[in-house]
């Protein structure tokens, strides 16, 4: 009788473990579906010189862009940088500003990304090991104002963002987009 009771308890524990593992897998899949928008790594086809090295344009700005710099005449606007890592991000100075350019040393790469929708607030850059794999990643929060909120005393502008993680593979960046919460 004790053998049967122990066997029944063992089977119940095993069924509980299987159910728990299935629930964890479903939650992980649901989380990745909720947060990841897309990965544009396949869309980028860089222009290369004879040695296969991507070269930045001859002239890039060295001071951060301001609202008064927008003239829609082309060229680039500096939106942020991490000087110690030799990283800078730019957008095109066009009416739409719908491309982001990342310069990493001598590497210069473009991404389809609304880089500066709101000219009163610049993106935030961070350099850290985002996924715990031992490699440093570039995290950019593309900020914009949306609505207002009341802080208890006055109405303040609401700030929302799209967070993009750029991962360097030794030759180029890949990008992973996330919704802001």
C-alpha angles and dihedrals in degrees: 000000000000089000091057093046091050091047092050091049091049091051091048091052092049092050089050092052092049091049091048092050091049091050092049091050091049092048092049092050091047091050093051091048092049098049110029112077102178146318114234097187093115094051096065117092107173126208108239134198123227092282094050092248118135111233126205119231117278094253126035127167118256099197125071116263122252131197089260091060092069109103103141090232096124130251125097138299121208108232101174145331146197101214096188090059095039091240126142134167125211139178129206115262094233132119094268102034088203100152129074120204123200120200114197110176104304093342116102120184134176129216131187097244133133093241104179113016093154112044092198094069130044126214119265118236128203131179114205145119096275099177101033095245094125094253123109117243132198112234117193124186109202100208131201137165117254122175124315139273132206114239095193095272110038141004113266129194113263114235121204129172148187112231117214124187114206116198122197115219096185094268108040145356126261120200131217118189127211134188116242117241 
